[in-house]
């Protein structure tokens, strides 16, 4: 217990310091998020990954907090995915390369002896989906980190309920590292997460959730996994539906994510993140309760219905202001001159 508190505190402070130190090198090297109106250094995820791995390794090396069977391999695979994301931040890899690399890493960590072959294949698909979905959440200051912290605590509770102490400590350290990163990523952000951090976040959380549910029935497991990652899944579904109905390329970036549409409704950037964080807390709480057996599996249907309703409502919110025609602009100029 004391080690967990000390490790989490160290992770929070180290990540906050390292993220600040990496800001200037990222700007000088041109490793920035080009989706923003201003260059945003995108090496904050490197700080999260490095500190999480360092603190976890320290616990293993001192034998104070061994990770347990398969968890060390999970962390190594997550670090490999983070390296792939870092390469994408620097050289802009194609999306299919990121998906393929994440799938290979996921295939190496799924516990097939407990999930079975077909269950393992589905688990690989979920890990890849969650990783890509969390990468999509990095479209607003503080959003991916906030949702990640909430999901990490929820998944950690599930791991603790299964007496996976090493995994629970790892997730608490990871949540603390994300909190330290959020000190610089809250609006207006000074450091971004980048593909390195967002892919690592999605991979680590989804893989850990698969570990905690390994050996359970497929249906309830799918429900719990969905609840733990409902906000990321909802954002992904919203983007896919929006771009499909508008006949826009799926991989072309655009202001059509959850936070973008909430801002069109009048919410401030921090307000949109707080609202989505509260939604994530609600869905994660349901997932934890279902996993612990404190509520029936039917609660998952309410979560799924709520996510679908939100997606359909926000789908009707325009994401681009209507363009003014040339004649309208000319008339406006004439009014100014004649006024």
VENLIN-V666396 format. One line per field, one symbol per residue. ss: DSSP state (@ for helix, = for strand, . for the rest). phi: phi as a letter, one per 20 degrees, with the letter a starting at -180 (. if undefined). burial: 1 if it has 16 or more other C-alpha atoms within 10 Angstrom, else 0. A space follows every 10 residues. Layout:
# VENLIN-V666396
ss=???
phi=???
burial=???
This chain:
# VENLIN-V666396
ss=.@@@@@@@@@ @@@@@@@@@@ @@@@@@@@@. .==......= =..@@@@@@@ @@@@@@@@@@ @......... @@@@@@@@@@ @@@@@@@@@@ @...@@@@@@ @@@@@@@@@. .@@@@.@@@@ @@@@@@@@@@ @@@@@@@... ..@@@@@@@@ @@@@@@@@@@ @...@@@@@@ @@@@@@@@@@ @@@@@..... ...@@@@@@@ @@@@@@@@@@ @@@....@@@ @@@@@@@@.@ @@@@@@@@@@ @@@@@..... .......@@@ @@@@....@@ @@@@@@@@@@ @@@@@@@@@@ @@.....@@@ @@@@@@@@@@ @@@@@..... .....@@@@@ @@@@@@@@.
phi=.ffgffffff ffffffffff feffgfffem eceefefcfd gddfffffff fgffffffff femecffnfn ffffffffff fffffffffe dlffffffff fffffffedf fffdenffff ffffffffff fffffffedb gnffffffff ffffffffff felefffffg ffffffffff fffddffefd bdemfgffff ffffffffff ffdfneffff ffffffffcf ffffffffff fffffeldgf eefaecegfg ffffeoffgf ffffffffff ffffffgfff ffnebfffff ffffffffff fffffeefdc fffeffffff fffffffef
burial=0001001111 1111111111 0110011001 1110000011 1111111111 1110111011 0000111000 1111101111 1111110111 0000000110 1110111011 1100100011 1111111111 1111111111 1111111111 1111111111 0101111111 1111111111 1111111001 1111111111 1111111111 1111100001 1111111111 1111111111 0110000000 0000011111 1110000011 0111011011 1111111111 1000001011 0011001000 1001100010 0000000000 000000000
